[in-house]
Amino acid sequence: MIKTPNKDVADAANAALAKSSVRELRMIRVDRSNNDLQLTGSVRSFYHKQLAQEAVRSVACGLRVINRVDVAS
């Protein structure tokens, strides 16, 4: 796990998604609320939803990751 100060966790999570080679992941929004990081947006597959979650988890610094990304059919 990458160590990041808590105030910068949402920025680090957004940066992790912005670096993704999967275009859909670059469109996902990450917001911080108390001890949570919430992911919102839409992707085409459950695999991409999981990729987004794991990318954010790597910088979450112990915060709970709530994945509210929709999978569009």
CHARMM internal coordinates of N, CA and C (Angstrom, degrees):
IC EDIT
DIST 1 N 1 CA 1.4462
DIST 1 CA 1 C 1.5243
ANGL 1 N 1 CA 1 C 108.64
DIST 1 C 2 N 1.3297
ANGL 1 CA 1 C 2 N 115.41
DIHE 1 N 1 CA 1 C 2 N 136.69
DIST 2 N 2 CA 1.4538
ANGL 1 C 2 N 2 CA 121.82
DIHE 1 CA 1 C 2 N 2 CA 178.06
DIST 2 CA 2 C 1.5192
ANGL 2 N 2 CA 2 C 108.63
DIHE 1 C 2 N 2 CA 2 C -80.90
DIST 2 C 3 N 1.3346
ANGL 2 CA 2 C 3 N 117.92
DIHE 2 N 2 CA 2 C 3 N 132.07
DIST 3 N 3 CA 1.4644
ANGL 2 C 3 N 3 CA 121.14
DIHE 2 CA 2 C 3 N 3 CA 179.64
DIST 3 CA 3 C 1.5250
ANGL 3 N 3 CA 3 C 108.94
DIHE 2 C 3 N 3 CA 3 C -85.48
DIST 3 C 4 N 1.3365
ANGL 3 CA 3 C 4 N 115.44
DIHE 3 N 3 CA 3 C 4 N 123.61
DIST 4 N 4 CA 1.4615
ANGL 3 C 4 N 4 CA 122.87
DIHE 3 CA 3 C 4 N 4 CA -179.00
DIST 4 CA 4 C 1.5220
ANGL 4 N 4 CA 4 C 108.26
DIHE 3 C 4 N 4 CA 4 C -137.34
DIST 4 C 5 N 1.3364
ANGL 4 CA 4 C 5 N 118.77
DIHE 4 N 4 CA 4 C 5 N 134.73
DIST 5 N 5 CA 1.4597
ANGL 4 C 5 N 5 CA 119.42
DIHE 4 CA 4 C 5 N 5 CA 176.25
DIST 5 CA 5 C 1.5255
ANGL 5 N 5 CA 5 C 110.43
DIHE 4 C 5 N 5 CA 5 C -57.49
DIST 5 C 6 N 1.3365
ANGL 5 CA 5 C 6 N 116.11
DIHE 5 N 5 CA 5 C 6 N 141.54
DIST 6 N 6 CA 1.4666
ANGL 5 C 6 N 6 CA 120.59
DIHE 5 CA 5 C 6 N 6 CA -174.43
DIST 6 CA 6 C 1.5155
ANGL 6 N 6 CA 6 C 113.96
DIHE 5 C 6 N 6 CA 6 C -55.42
DIST 6 C 7 N 1.3429
ANGL 6 CA 6 C 7 N 118.86
DIHE 6 N 6 CA 6 C 7 N -35.36
DIST 7 N 7 CA 1.4587
ANGL 6 C 7 N 7 CA 119.59
DIHE 6 CA 6 C 7 N 7 CA -177.54
DIST 7 CA 7 C 1.5227
ANGL 7 N 7 CA 7 C 112.13
DIHE 6 C 7 N 7 CA 7 C -67.22
DIST 7 C 8 N 1.3202
ANGL 7 CA 7 C 8 N 117.33
DIHE 7 N 7 CA 7 C 8 N -20.43
DIST 8 N 8 CA 1.4599
ANGL 7 C 8 N 8 CA 121.29
DIHE 7 CA 7 C 8 N 8 CA -178.14
DIST 8 CA 8 C 1.5224
ANGL 8 N 8 CA 8 C 113.04
DIHE 7 C 8 N 8 CA 8 C -104.02
DIST 8 C 9 N 1.3258
ANGL 8 CA 8 C 9 N 117.78
DIHE 8 N 8 CA 8 C 9 N 6.83
DIST 9 N 9 CA 1.4602
ANGL 8 C 9 N 9 CA 120.93
DIHE 8 CA 8 C 9 N 9 CA -174.56
DIST 9 CA 9 C 1.5237
ANGL 9 N 9 CA 9 C 111.59
DIHE 8 C 9 N 9 CA 9 C -63.71
DIST 9 C 10 N 1.3119
ANGL 9 CA 9 C 10 N 118.98
DIHE 9 N 9 CA 9 C 10 N -45.01
DIST 10 N 10 CA 1.4664
ANGL 9 C 10 N 10 CA 121.08
DIHE 9 CA 9 C 10 N 10 CA 179.80
DIST 10 CA 10 C 1.5282
ANGL 10 N 10 CA 10 C 110.50
DIHE 9 C 10 N 10 CA 10 C -62.62
DIST 10 C 11 N 1.3326
ANGL 10 CA 10 C 11 N 116.52
DIHE 10 N 10 CA 10 C 11 N -40.46
DIST 11 N 11 CA 1.4631
ANGL 10 C 11 N 11 CA 119.81
DIHE 10 CA 10 C 11 N 11 CA 177.48
DIST 11 CA 11 C 1.5204
ANGL 11 N 11 CA 11 C 110.94
DIHE 10 C 11 N 11 CA 11 C -64.14
DIST 11 C 12 N 1.3280
ANGL 11 CA 11 C 12 N 116.93
DIHE 11 N 11 CA 11 C 12 N -41.49
DIST 12 N 12 CA 1.4685
ANGL 11 C 12 N 12 CA 121.00
DIHE 11 CA 11 C 12 N 12 CA 178.82
DIST 12 CA 12 C 1.5285
ANGL 12 N 12 CA 12 C 110.70
DIHE 11 C 12 N 12 CA 12 C -65.28
DIST 12 C 13 N 1.3265
ANGL 12 CA 12 C 13 N 116.87
DIHE 12 N 12 CA 12 C 13 N -38.43
DIST 13 N 13 CA 1.4666
ANGL 12 C 13 N 13 CA 121.02
DIHE 12 CA 12 C 13 N 13 CA 179.06
DIST 13 CA 13 C 1.5255
ANGL 13 N 13 CA 13 C 109.88
DIHE 12 C 13 N 13 CA 13 C -66.42
DIST 13 C 14 N 1.3169
ANGL 13 CA 13 C 14 N 117.16
DIHE 13 N 13 CA 13 C 14 N -44.83
DIST 14 N 14 CA 1.4699
ANGL 13 C 14 N 14 CA 120.17
DIHE 13 CA 13 C 14 N 14 CA 176.95
DIST 14 CA 14 C 1.5225
ANGL 14 N 14 CA 14 C 111.40
DIHE 13 C 14 N 14 CA 14 C -61.61
DIST 14 C 15 N 1.3333
ANGL 14 CA 14 C 15 N 117.04
DIHE 14 N 14 CA 14 C 15 N -39.10
DIST 15 N 15 CA 1.4628
ANGL 14 C 15 N 15 CA 121.10
DIHE 14 CA 14 C 15 N 15 CA 178.36
DIST 15 CA 15 C 1.5280
ANGL 15 N 15 CA 15 C 111.24
DIHE 14 C 15 N 15 CA 15 C -65.86
DIST 15 C 16 N 1.3384
ANGL 15 CA 15 C 16 N 117.14
DIHE 15 N 15 CA 15 C 16 N -39.01
DIST 16 N 16 CA 1.4632
ANGL 15 C 16 N 16 CA 120.79
DIHE 15 CA 15 C 16 N 16 CA 178.66
DIST 16 CA 16 C 1.5243
ANGL 16 N 16 CA 16 C 110.51
DIHE 15 C 16 N 16 CA 16 C -62.14
DIST 16 C 17 N 1.3304
ANGL 16 CA 16 C 17 N 117.05
DIHE 16 N 16 CA 16 C 17 N -41.22
DIST 17 N 17 CA 1.4626
ANGL 16 C 17 N 17 CA 120.32
DIHE 16 CA 16 C 17 N 17 CA 178.26
DIST 17 CA 17 C 1.5277
ANGL 17 N 17 CA 17 C 110.99
DIHE 16 C 17 N 17 CA 17 C -71.63
DIST 17 C 18 N 1.3141
ANGL 17 CA 17 C 18 N 117.68
DIHE 17 N 17 CA 17 C 18 N -35.74
DIST 18 N 18 CA 1.4635
ANGL 17 C 18 N 18 CA 121.55
DIHE 17 CA 17 C 18 N 18 CA -179.57
DIST 18 CA 18 C 1.5288
ANGL 18 N 18 CA 18 C 111.74
DIHE 17 C 18 N 18 CA 18 C -64.27
DIST 18 C 19 N 1.3250
ANGL 18 CA 18 C 19 N 117.48
DIHE 18 N 18 CA 18 C 19 N -27.15
DIST 19 N 19 CA 1.4671
ANGL 18 C 19 N 19 CA 122.21
DIHE 18 CA 18 C 19 N 19 CA -179.88
DIST 19 CA 19 C 1.5236
ANGL 19 N 19 CA 19 C 112.69
DIHE 18 C 19 N 19 CA 19 C -82.94
DIST 19 C 20 N 1.3221
ANGL 19 CA 19 C 20 N 117.16
DIHE 19 N 19 CA 19 C 20 N -6.92
DIST 20 N 20 CA 1.4603
ANGL 19 C 20 N 20 CA 120.94
DIHE 19 CA 19 C 20 N 20 CA -175.41
DIST 20 CA 20 C 1.5281
ANGL 20 N 20 CA 20 C 111.62
DIHE 19 C 20 N 20 CA 20 C -64.64
DIST 20 C 21 N 1.3209
ANGL 20 CA 20 C 21 N 115.55
DIHE 20 N 20 CA 20 C 21 N 145.60
DIST 21 N 21 CA 1.4624
ANGL 20 C 21 N 21 CA 120.38
DIHE 20 CA 20 C 21 N 21 CA 175.15
DIST 21 CA 21 C 1.5307
ANGL 21 N 21 CA 21 C 111.03
DIHE 20 C 21 N 21 CA 21 C -79.19
DIST 21 C 22 N 1.3345
ANGL 21 CA 21 C 22 N 116.62
DIHE 21 N 21 CA 21 C 22 N -11.82
DIST 22 N 22 CA 1.4656
ANGL 21 C 22 N 22 CA 121.55
DIHE 21 CA 21 C 22 N 22 CA 177.91
DIST 22 CA 22 C 1.5277
ANGL 22 N 22 CA 22 C 108.11
DIHE 21 C 22 N 22 CA 22 C -89.99
DIST 22 C 23 N 1.3198
ANGL 22 CA 22 C 23 N 116.68
DIHE 22 N 22 CA 22 C 23 N 113.87
DIST 23 N 23 CA 1.4679
ANGL 22 C 23 N 23 CA 121.70
DIHE 22 CA 22 C 23 N 23 CA -174.53
DIST 23 CA 23 C 1.5244
ANGL 23 N 23 CA 23 C 112.50
DIHE 22 C 23 N 23 CA 23 C -56.43
DIST 23 C 24 N 1.3215
ANGL 23 CA 23 C 24 N 117.61
DIHE 23 N 23 CA 23 C 24 N -40.21
DIST 24 N 24 CA 1.4701
ANGL 23 C 24 N 24 CA 121.20
DIHE 23 CA 23 C 24 N 24 CA -178.67
DIST 24 CA 24 C 1.5244
ANGL 24 N 24 CA 24 C 112.00
DIHE 23 C 24 N 24 CA 24 C -59.72
DIST 24 C 25 N 1.3165
ANGL 24 CA 24 C 25 N 117.19
DIHE 24 N 24 CA 24 C 25 N -35.69
DIST 25 N 25 CA 1.4630
ANGL 24 C 25 N 25 CA 120.61
DIHE 24 CA 24 C 25 N 25 CA -178.94
DIST 25 CA 25 C 1.5192
ANGL 25 N 25 CA 25 C 111.11
DIHE 24 C 25 N 25 CA 25 C -67.55
DIST 25 C 26 N 1.3104
ANGL 25 CA 25 C 26 N 117.03
DIHE 25 N 25 CA 25 C 26 N -29.31
DIST 26 N 26 CA 1.4668
ANGL 25 C 26 N 26 CA 120.49
DIHE 25 CA 25 C 26 N 26 CA 178.92
DIST 26 CA 26 C 1.5227
ANGL 26 N 26 CA 26 C 111.95
DIHE 25 C 26 N 26 CA 26 C -70.43
DIST 26 C 27 N 1.3376
ANGL 26 CA 26 C 27 N 117.13
DIHE 26 N 26 CA 26 C 27 N -13.68
DIST 27 N 27 CA 1.4587
ANGL 26 C 27 N 27 CA 121.93
DIHE 26 CA 26 C 27 N 27 CA -179.77
DIST 27 CA 27 C 1.5319
ANGL 27 N 27 CA 27 C 112.80
DIHE 26 C 27 N 27 CA 27 C -95.58
DIST 27 C 28 N 1.3176
ANGL 27 CA 27 C 28 N 117.90
DIHE 27 N 27 CA 27 C 28 N -6.05
DIST 28 N 28 CA 1.4664
ANGL 27 C 28 N 28 CA 121.69
DIHE 27 CA 27 C 28 N 28 CA -178.50
DIST 28 CA 28 C 1.5218
ANGL 28 N 28 CA 28 C 109.82
DIHE 27 C 28 N 28 CA 28 C -76.39
DIST 28 C 29 N 1.3087
ANGL 28 CA 28 C 29 N 115.72
DIHE 28 N 28 CA 28 C 29 N 140.82
DIST 29 N 29 CA 1.4645
ANGL 28 C 29 N 29 CA 122.01
DIHE 28 CA 28 C 29 N 29 CA -179.91
DIST 29 CA 29 C 1.5204
ANGL 29 N 29 CA 29 C 109.39
DIHE 28 C 29 N 29 CA 29 C -101.11
DIST 29 C 30 N 1.3348
ANGL 29 CA 29 C 30 N 115.90
DIHE 29 N 29 CA 29 C 30 N 140.93
DIST 30 N 30 CA 1.4663
ANGL 29 C 30 N 30 CA 121.96
DIHE 29 CA 29 C 30 N 30 CA 176.54
DIST 30 CA 30 C 1.5215
ANGL 30 N 30 CA 30 C 108.36
DIHE 29 C 30 N 30 CA 30 C -122.09
DIST 30 C 31 N 1.3300
ANGL 30 CA 30 C 31 N 116.24
DIHE 30 N 30 CA 30 C 31 N 125.84
DIST 31 N 31 CA 1.4586
ANGL 30 C 31 N 31 CA 122.21
DIHE 30 CA 30 C 31 N 31 CA 177.35
DIST 31 CA 31 C 1.5139
ANGL 31 N 31 CA 31 C 109.15
DIHE 30 C 31 N 31 CA 31 C -123.35
DIST 31 C 32 N 1.3208
ANGL 31 CA 31 C 32 N 115.65
DIHE 31 N 31 CA 31 C 32 N 146.09
DIST 32 N 32 CA 1.4627
ANGL 31 C 32 N 32 CA 120.82
DIHE 31 CA 31 C 32 N 32 CA 177.76
DIST 32 CA 32 C 1.5205
ANGL 32 N 32 CA 32 C 109.61
DIHE 31 C 32 N 32 CA 32 C -105.79
DIST 32 C 33 N 1.3281
ANGL 32 CA 32 C 33 N 115.32
DIHE 32 N 32 CA 32 C 33 N 135.02
DIST 33 N 33 CA 1.4492
ANGL 32 C 33 N 33 CA 122.03
DIHE 32 CA 32 C 33 N 33 CA 176.66
DIST 33 CA 33 C 1.5139
ANGL 33 N 33 CA 33 C 107.41
DIHE 32 C 33 N 33 CA 33 C -141.48
DIST 33 C 34 N 1.3198
ANGL 33 CA 33 C 34 N 117.43
DIHE 33 N 33 CA 33 C 34 N 113.82
DIST 34 N 34 CA 1.4628
ANGL 33 C 34 N 34 CA 122.81
DIHE 33 CA 33 C 34 N 34 CA -178.01
DIST 34 CA 34 C 1.5223
ANGL 34 N 34 CA 34 C 110.63
DIHE 33 C 34 N 34 CA 34 C 52.34
DIST 34 C 35 N 1.3210
ANGL 34 CA 34 C 35 N 117.70
DIHE 34 N 34 CA 34 C 35 N -112.52
DIST 35 N 35 CA 1.4634
ANGL 34 C 35 N 35 CA 121.62
DIHE 34 CA 34 C 35 N 35 CA -177.65
DIST 35 CA 35 C 1.5223
ANGL 35 N 35 CA 35 C 112.46
DIHE 34 C 35 N 35 CA 35 C -104.15
DIST 35 C 36 N 1.3309
ANGL 35 CA 35 C 36 N 116.43
DIHE 35 N 35 CA 35 C 36 N 23.55
DIST 36 N 36 CA 1.4644
ANGL 35 C 36 N 36 CA 121.16
DIHE 35 CA 35 C 36 N 36 CA -176.18
DIST 36 CA 36 C 1.5197
ANGL 36 N 36 CA 36 C 111.35
DIHE 35 C 36 N 36 CA 36 C -124.15
DIST 36 C 37 N 1.3190
ANGL 36 CA 36 C 37 N 114.69
DIHE 36 N 36 CA 36 C 37 N 148.86
DIST 37 N 37 CA 1.4600
ANGL 36 C 37 N 37 CA 122.25
DIHE 36 CA 36 C 37 N 37 CA 165.33
DIST 37 CA 37 C 1.5187
ANGL 37 N 37 CA 37 C 105.75
DIHE 36 C 37 N 37 CA 37 C -115.40
DIST 37 C 38 N 1.3232
ANGL 37 CA 37 C 38 N 116.99
DIHE 37 N 37 CA 37 C 38 N 124.30
DIST 38 N 38 CA 1.4588
ANGL 37 C 38 N 38 CA 120.36
DIHE 37 CA 37 C 38 N 38 CA -177.34
DIST 38 CA 38 C 1.5198
ANGL 38 N 38 CA 38 C 110.22
DIHE 37 C 38 N 38 CA 38 C -111.39
DIST 38 C 39 N 1.3309
ANGL 38 CA 38 C 39 N 115.72
DIHE 38 N 38 CA 38 C 39 N 127.14
DIST 39 N 39 CA 1.4497
ANGL 38 C 39 N 39 CA 122.57
DIHE 38 CA 38 C 39 N 39 CA 177.56
DIST 39 CA 39 C 1.5200
ANGL 39 N 39 CA 39 C 108.80
DIHE 38 C 39 N 39 CA 39 C -98.78
DIST 39 C 40 N 1.3369
ANGL 39 CA 39 C 40 N 117.17
DIHE 39 N 39 CA 39 C 40 N 131.63
DIST 40 N 40 CA 1.4582
ANGL 39 C 40 N 40 CA 121.54
DIHE 39 CA 39 C 40 N 40 CA 175.74
DIST 40 CA 40 C 1.5202
ANGL 40 N 40 CA 40 C 109.03
DIHE 39 C 40 N 40 CA 40 C -136.13
DIST 40 C 41 N 1.2960
ANGL 40 CA 40 C 41 N 115.30
DIHE 40 N 40 CA 40 C 41 N 151.28
DIST 41 N 41 CA 1.4521
ANGL 40 C 41 N 41 CA 122.02
DIHE 40 CA 40 C 41 N 41 CA -179.86
DIST 41 CA 41 C 1.5066
ANGL 41 N 41 CA 41 C 109.62
DIHE 40 C 41 N 41 CA 41 C 146.22
DIST 41 C 42 N 1.3200
ANGL 41 CA 41 C 42 N 115.86
DIHE 41 N 41 CA 41 C 42 N -161.45
DIST 42 N 42 CA 1.4541
ANGL 41 C 42 N 42 CA 120.88
DIHE 41 CA 41 C 42 N 42 CA -177.59
DIST 42 CA 42 C 1.5216
ANGL 42 N 42 CA 42 C 109.57
DIHE 41 C 42 N 42 CA 42 C -143.58
DIST 42 C 43 N 1.3292
ANGL 42 CA 42 C 43 N 115.69
DIHE 42 N 42 CA 42 C 43 N 138.92
DIST 43 N 43 CA 1.4629
ANGL 42 C 43 N 43 CA 122.78
DIHE 42 CA 42 C 43 N 43 CA 176.45
DIST 43 CA 43 C 1.5282
ANGL 43 N 43 CA 43 C 108.45
DIHE 42 C 43 N 43 CA 43 C -133.59
DIST 43 C 44 N 1.3368
ANGL 43 CA 43 C 44 N 116.40
DIHE 43 N 43 CA 43 C 44 N 170.46
DIST 44 N 44 CA 1.4599
ANGL 43 C 44 N 44 CA 120.61
DIHE 43 CA 43 C 44 N 44 CA -177.29
DIST 44 CA 44 C 1.5197
ANGL 44 N 44 CA 44 C 114.31
DIHE 43 C 44 N 44 CA 44 C -91.50
DIST 44 C 45 N 1.3387
ANGL 44 CA 44 C 45 N 118.11
DIHE 44 N 44 CA 44 C 45 N -11.82
DIST 45 N 45 CA 1.4721
ANGL 44 C 45 N 45 CA 118.40
DIHE 44 CA 44 C 45 N 45 CA -177.04
DIST 45 CA 45 C 1.5286
ANGL 45 N 45 CA 45 C 111.04
DIHE 44 C 45 N 45 CA 45 C -147.37
DIST 45 C 46 N 1.3338
ANGL 45 CA 45 C 46 N 114.08
DIHE 45 N 45 CA 45 C 46 N 156.46
DIST 46 N 46 CA 1.4579
ANGL 45 C 46 N 46 CA 119.44
DIHE 45 CA 45 C 46 N 46 CA 176.07
DIST 46 CA 46 C 1.5302
ANGL 46 N 46 CA 46 C 110.67
DIHE 45 C 46 N 46 CA 46 C -64.91
DIST 46 C 47 N 1.3199
ANGL 46 CA 46 C 47 N 116.47
DIHE 46 N 46 CA 46 C 47 N -29.54
DIST 47 N 47 CA 1.4621
ANGL 46 C 47 N 47 CA 120.61
DIHE 46 CA 46 C 47 N 47 CA 177.40
DIST 47 CA 47 C 1.5276
ANGL 47 N 47 CA 47 C 110.46
DIHE 46 C 47 N 47 CA 47 C -61.68
DIST 47 C 48 N 1.3252
ANGL 47 CA 47 C 48 N 117.61
DIHE 47 N 47 CA 47 C 48 N -45.00
DIST 48 N 48 CA 1.4688
ANGL 47 C 48 N 48 CA 120.94
DIHE 47 CA 47 C 48 N 48 CA 178.28
DIST 48 CA 48 C 1.5259
ANGL 48 N 48 CA 48 C 111.08
DIHE 47 C 48 N 48 CA 48 C -65.92
DIST 48 C 49 N 1.3188
ANGL 48 CA 48 C 49 N 117.07
DIHE 48 N 48 CA 48 C 49 N -35.91
DIST 49 N 49 CA 1.4647
ANGL 48 C 49 N 49 CA 120.92
DIHE 48 CA 48 C 49 N 49 CA 176.08
DIST 49 CA 49 C 1.5221
ANGL 49 N 49 CA 49 C 109.72
DIHE 48 C 49 N 49 CA 49 C -60.90
DIST 49 C 50 N 1.3202
ANGL 49 CA 49 C 50 N 116.60
DIHE 49 N 49 CA 49 C 50 N -43.51
DIST 50 N 50 CA 1.4647
ANGL 49 C 50 N 50 CA 121.28
DIHE 49 CA 49 C 50 N 50 CA 179.11
DIST 50 CA 50 C 1.5282
ANGL 50 N 50 CA 50 C 111.27
DIHE 49 C 50 N 50 CA 50 C -67.82
DIST 50 C 51 N 1.3304
ANGL 50 CA 50 C 51 N 117.40
DIHE 50 N 50 CA 50 C 51 N -40.09
DIST 51 N 51 CA 1.4684
ANGL 50 C 51 N 51 CA 120.66
DIHE 50 CA 50 C 51 N 51 CA 177.35
DIST 51 CA 51 C 1.5271
ANGL 51 N 51 CA 51 C 110.85
DIHE 50 C 51 N 51 CA 51 C -58.96
DIST 51 C 52 N 1.3215
ANGL 51 CA 51 C 52 N 116.79
DIHE 51 N 51 CA 51 C 52 N -42.63
DIST 52 N 52 CA 1.4650
ANGL 51 C 52 N 52 CA 120.82
DIHE 51 CA 51 C 52 N 52 CA 179.13
DIST 52 CA 52 C 1.5239
ANGL 52 N 52 CA 52 C 110.41
DIHE 51 C 52 N 52 CA 52 C -62.08
DIST 52 C 53 N 1.3126
ANGL 52 CA 52 C 53 N 115.90
DIHE 52 N 52 CA 52 C 53 N -45.42
DIST 53 N 53 CA 1.4685
ANGL 52 C 53 N 53 CA 120.37
DIHE 52 CA 52 C 53 N 53 CA -179.35
DIST 53 CA 53 C 1.5239
ANGL 53 N 53 CA 53 C 111.30
DIHE 52 C 53 N 53 CA 53 C -61.16
DIST 53 C 54 N 1.3035
ANGL 53 CA 53 C 54 N 117.52
DIHE 53 N 53 CA 53 C 54 N -44.21
DIST 54 N 54 CA 1.4643
ANGL 53 C 54 N 54 CA 120.51
DIHE 53 CA 53 C 54 N 54 CA -177.91
DIST 54 CA 54 C 1.5247
ANGL 54 N 54 CA 54 C 111.76
DIHE 53 C 54 N 54 CA 54 C -70.66
DIST 54 C 55 N 1.3195
ANGL 54 CA 54 C 55 N 117.55
DIHE 54 N 54 CA 54 C 55 N -34.22
DIST 55 N 55 CA 1.4695
ANGL 54 C 55 N 55 CA 120.59
DIHE 54 CA 54 C 55 N 55 CA 176.37
DIST 55 CA 55 C 1.5242
ANGL 55 N 55 CA 55 C 110.41
DIHE 54 C 55 N 55 CA 55 C -62.46
DIST 55 C 56 N 1.3229
ANGL 55 CA 55 C 56 N 116.40
DIHE 55 N 55 CA 55 C 56 N -41.05
DIST 56 N 56 CA 1.4656
ANGL 55 C 56 N 56 CA 121.29
DIHE 55 CA 55 C 56 N 56 CA -179.78
DIST 56 CA 56 C 1.5271
ANGL 56 N 56 CA 56 C 110.53
DIHE 55 C 56 N 56 CA 56 C -74.42
DIST 56 C 57 N 1.3046
ANGL 56 CA 56 C 57 N 117.41
DIHE 56 N 56 CA 56 C 57 N -38.27
DIST 57 N 57 CA 1.4656
ANGL 56 C 57 N 57 CA 121.08
DIHE 56 CA 56 C 57 N 57 CA -179.15
DIST 57 CA 57 C 1.5415
ANGL 57 N 57 CA 57 C 111.16
DIHE 56 C 57 N 57 CA 57 C -58.49
DIST 57 C 58 N 1.3272
ANGL 57 CA 57 C 58 N 116.95
DIHE 57 N 57 CA 57 C 58 N -32.07
DIST 58 N 58 CA 1.4641
ANGL 57 C 58 N 58 CA 120.13
DIHE 57 CA 57 C 58 N 58 CA -178.28
DIST 58 CA 58 C 1.5274
ANGL 58 N 58 CA 58 C 113.02
DIHE 57 C 58 N 58 CA 58 C -65.64
DIST 58 C 59 N 1.3312
ANGL 58 CA 58 C 59 N 117.87
DIHE 58 N 58 CA 58 C 59 N -19.46
DIST 59 N 59 CA 1.4728
ANGL 58 C 59 N 59 CA 121.37
DIHE 58 CA 58 C 59 N 59 CA 179.65
DIST 59 CA 59 C 1.5251
ANGL 59 N 59 CA 59 C 112.21
DIHE 58 C 59 N 59 CA 59 C -118.70
DIST 59 C 60 N 1.3248
ANGL 59 CA 59 C 60 N 118.16
DIHE 59 N 59 CA 59 C 60 N 10.00
DIST 60 N 60 CA 1.4662
ANGL 59 C 60 N 60 CA 122.54
DIHE 59 CA 59 C 60 N 60 CA -171.98
DIST 60 CA 60 C 1.5284
ANGL 60 N 60 CA 60 C 114.48
DIHE 59 C 60 N 60 CA 60 C -71.37
DIST 60 C 61 N 1.2998
ANGL 60 CA 60 C 61 N 119.50
DIHE 60 N 60 CA 60 C 61 N -17.43
DIST 61 N 61 CA 1.4725
ANGL 60 C 61 N 61 CA 123.20
DIHE 60 CA 60 C 61 N 61 CA 177.38
DIST 61 CA 61 C 1.5302
ANGL 61 N 61 CA 61 C 112.43
DIHE 60 C 61 N 61 CA 61 C 50.37
DIST 61 C 62 N 1.3135
ANGL 61 CA 61 C 62 N 116.96
DIHE 61 N 61 CA 61 C 62 N 44.52
DIST 62 N 62 CA 1.4540
ANGL 61 C 62 N 62 CA 120.52
DIHE 61 CA 61 C 62 N 62 CA 176.81
DIST 62 CA 62 C 1.5167
ANGL 62 N 62 CA 62 C 115.51
DIHE 61 C 62 N 62 CA 62 C 85.20
DIST 62 C 63 N 1.3284
ANGL 62 CA 62 C 63 N 117.84
DIHE 62 N 62 CA 62 C 63 N -4.91
DIST 63 N 63 CA 1.4558
ANGL 62 C 63 N 63 CA 120.43
DIHE 62 CA 62 C 63 N 63 CA 176.93
DIST 63 CA 63 C 1.5292
ANGL 63 N 63 CA 63 C 109.54
DIHE 62 C 63 N 63 CA 63 C -75.30
DIST 63 C 64 N 1.3121
ANGL 63 CA 63 C 64 N 116.70
DIHE 63 N 63 CA 63 C 64 N 150.99
DIST 64 N 64 CA 1.4582
ANGL 63 C 64 N 64 CA 121.76
DIHE 63 CA 63 C 64 N 64 CA 178.19
DIST 64 CA 64 C 1.5255
ANGL 64 N 64 CA 64 C 108.52
DIHE 63 C 64 N 64 CA 64 C -76.95
DIST 64 C 65 N 1.3182
ANGL 64 CA 64 C 65 N 116.72
DIHE 64 N 64 CA 64 C 65 N 132.78
DIST 65 N 65 CA 1.4593
ANGL 64 C 65 N 65 CA 122.08
DIHE 64 CA 64 C 65 N 65 CA 178.27
DIST 65 CA 65 C 1.5297
ANGL 65 N 65 CA 65 C 108.47
DIHE 64 C 65 N 65 CA 65 C -98.11
DIST 65 C 66 N 1.3283
ANGL 65 CA 65 C 66 N 115.84
DIHE 65 N 65 CA 65 C 66 N 118.63
DIST 66 N 66 CA 1.4623
ANGL 65 C 66 N 66 CA 121.87
DIHE 65 CA 65 C 66 N 66 CA 178.79
DIST 66 CA 66 C 1.5240
ANGL 66 N 66 CA 66 C 107.03
DIHE 65 C 66 N 66 CA 66 C -106.80
DIST 66 C 67 N 1.3285
ANGL 66 CA 66 C 67 N 115.84
DIHE 66 N 66 CA 66 C 67 N 114.41
DIST 67 N 67 CA 1.4554
ANGL 66 C 67 N 67 CA 121.49
DIHE 66 CA 66 C 67 N 67 CA -175.40
DIST 67 CA 67 C 1.5277
ANGL 67 N 67 CA 67 C 109.83
DIHE 66 C 67 N 67 CA 67 C -97.76
DIST 67 C 68 N 1.3277
ANGL 67 CA 67 C 68 N 116.48
DIHE 67 N 67 CA 67 C 68 N 101.66
DIST 68 N 68 CA 1.4674
ANGL 67 C 68 N 68 CA 122.55
DIHE 67 CA 67 C 68 N 68 CA 178.68
DIST 68 CA 68 C 1.5203
ANGL 68 N 68 CA 68 C 110.53
DIHE 67 C 68 N 68 CA 68 C -108.15
DIST 68 C 69 N 1.3068
ANGL 68 CA 68 C 69 N 116.08
DIHE 68 N 68 CA 68 C 69 N 25.81
DIST 69 N 69 CA 1.4648
ANGL 68 C 69 N 69 CA 121.15
DIHE 68 CA 68 C 69 N 69 CA 178.64
DIST 69 CA 69 C 1.5235
ANGL 69 N 69 CA 69 C 108.25
DIHE 68 C 69 N 69 CA 69 C -73.33
DIST 69 C 70 N 1.3329
ANGL 69 CA 69 C 70 N 116.36
DIHE 69 N 69 CA 69 C 70 N 131.91
DIST 70 N 70 CA 1.4561
ANGL 69 C 70 N 70 CA 122.35
DIHE 69 CA 69 C 70 N 70 CA 177.84
DIST 70 CA 70 C 1.5152
ANGL 70 N 70 CA 70 C 110.10
DIHE 69 C 70 N 70 CA 70 C -87.09
DIST 70 C 71 N 1.3265
ANGL 70 CA 70 C 71 N 115.63
DIHE 70 N 70 CA 70 C 71 N 144.92
DIST 71 N 71 CA 1.4565
ANGL 70 C 71 N 71 CA 121.38
DIHE 70 CA 70 C 71 N 71 CA 174.31
DIST 71 CA 71 C 1.5196
ANGL 71 N 71 CA 71 C 106.45
DIHE 70 C 71 N 71 CA 71 C -105.08
DIST 71 C 72 N 1.3387
ANGL 71 CA 71 C 72 N 115.34
DIHE 71 N 71 CA 71 C 72 N 112.08
DIST 72 N 72 CA 1.4637
ANGL 71 C 72 N 72 CA 121.44
DIHE 71 CA 71 C 72 N 72 CA -179.64
DIST 72 CA 72 C 1.5202
ANGL 72 N 72 CA 72 C 109.04
DIHE 71 C 72 N 72 CA 72 C -84.80
DIST 72 C 73 N 1.3093
ANGL 72 CA 72 C 73 N 115.96
DIHE 72 N 72 CA 72 C 73 N 139.08
DIST 73 N 73 CA 1.4643
ANGL 72 C 73 N 73 CA 118.19
DIHE 72 CA 72 C 73 N 73 CA -179.98
DIST 73 CA 73 C 1.4929
ANGL 73 N 73 CA 73 C 112.12
DIHE 72 C 73 N 73 CA 73 C -93.96
END
COOR INIT
IC SEED 1 N 1 CA 1 C
IC BUILD
